[in-house]
Amino acid sequence: MSKNGFLLVIEGIDGTGKTTLAARLAERIRRTGRSVALLREPTDGPFGQRIRALAKEGRQNVRPEEELELFIQDRIENCRDHIRPALERGDCVVMDRYYLSSVAYQGALGLDPRMILERNEKIAVIPDLVLLLDAPVEKGLSRIAASRPAGPDLFENRLYLERVRSIFLGIKRPFIRVIDATGDRDSVFRSAWRMIRQSLEDRDPSAPDKPDRKDA
């Protein structure tokens, strides 16, 4: 599909700061004069709500194949109803998680990551840029514990996240850029913004503005 817009995805294990960074980047991109659509997966649609319920209630009665199917259906709806229309309008779409999360998280449950990747790339819009936030699992879990006193949810146990991180780092696509997420939020933001500016300039040298001094 021919896209007029730009699809930016923020990925990584839990505790790497994806949601905070996605919102901050969306605001920074708006300041360049671009229209921005800030989206997330799972979505708030019926399939996404079911996925979120599994995260809290547990997967005891759901096979990995069934869970993957929920993600696929949620993604099909998201691409159809939100991502493609926004790109056709010329928006910069900023995604808090996308299909590489399915590859890593469902792959860590025992499904074939290559199969998951191939299936998703048949139904999903291919990103222009993926920023993969990487940090040791212990670091991510400590951040989660600090922000959620009740403790990590069922998606966030240590051994599982180790497998998730390994799969993330093993995915090879030319649009993926790995960012060290162990630093403070400002340093991670600056690294991310430099990569986004370069990618936008490669597509359209006249599109992005020069960064604010505080963003450089």
Rosetta blueprint (number, residue, H / E / L):
1 M L
2 S L
3 K L
4 N L
5 G L
6 F E
7 L E
8 L E
9 V E
10 I E
11 E E
12 G E
13 I L
14 D L
15 G L
16 T L
17 G L
18 K H
19 T H
20 T H
21 L H
22 A H
23 A H
24 R H
25 L H
26 A H
27 E H
28 R H
29 I H
30 R H
31 R L
32 T L
33 G L
34 R L
35 S L
36 V E
37 A E
38 L E
39 L E
40 R E
41 E L
42 P L
43 T L
44 D L
45 G L
46 P H
47 F H
48 G H
49 Q H
50 R H
51 I H
52 R H
53 A H
54 L H
55 A H
56 K H
57 E H
58 G L
59 R L
60 Q L
61 N L
62 V L
63 R L
64 P H
65 E H
66 E H
67 E H
68 L H
69 E H
70 L H
71 F H
72 I H
73 Q H
74 D H
75 R H
76 I H
77 E H
78 N H
79 C H
80 R H
81 D H
82 H H
83 I H
84 R H
85 P H
86 A H
87 L H
88 E H
89 R L
90 G L
91 D L
92 C E
93 V E
94 V E
95 M E
96 D E
97 R L
98 Y L
99 Y H
100 L H
101 S H
102 S H
103 V H
104 A H
105 Y H
106 Q H
107 G H
108 A L
109 L L
110 G L
111 L L
112 D L
113 P H
114 R H
115 M H
116 I H
117 L H
118 E H
119 R H
120 N H
121 E H
122 K H
123 I H
124 A L
125 V L
126 I L
127 P L
128 D L
129 L E
130 V E
131 L E
132 L E
133 L E
134 D E
135 A L
136 P L
137 V H
138 E H
139 K H
140 G H
141 L H
142 S H
143 R H
144 I H
145 A H
146 A H
147 S H
148 R L
149 P L
150 A L
151 G L
152 P L
153 D L
154 L L
155 F L
156 E L
157 N L
158 R H
159 L H
160 Y H
161 L H
162 E H
163 R H
164 V H
165 R H
166 S H
167 I H
168 F H
169 L H
170 G H
171 I L
172 K L
173 R L
174 P L
175 F L
176 I E
177 R E
178 V E
179 I E
180 D E
181 A L
182 T L
183 G L
184 D L
185 R H
186 D H
187 S H
188 V H
189 F H
190 R H
191 S H
192 A H
193 W H
194 R H
195 M H
196 I H
197 R H
198 Q H
199 S H
200 L H
201 E H
202 D H
203 R H
204 D L
205 P L
206 S L
207 A L
208 P L
209 D L
210 K L
211 P L
212 D L
213 R H
214 K H
215 D H
216 A L
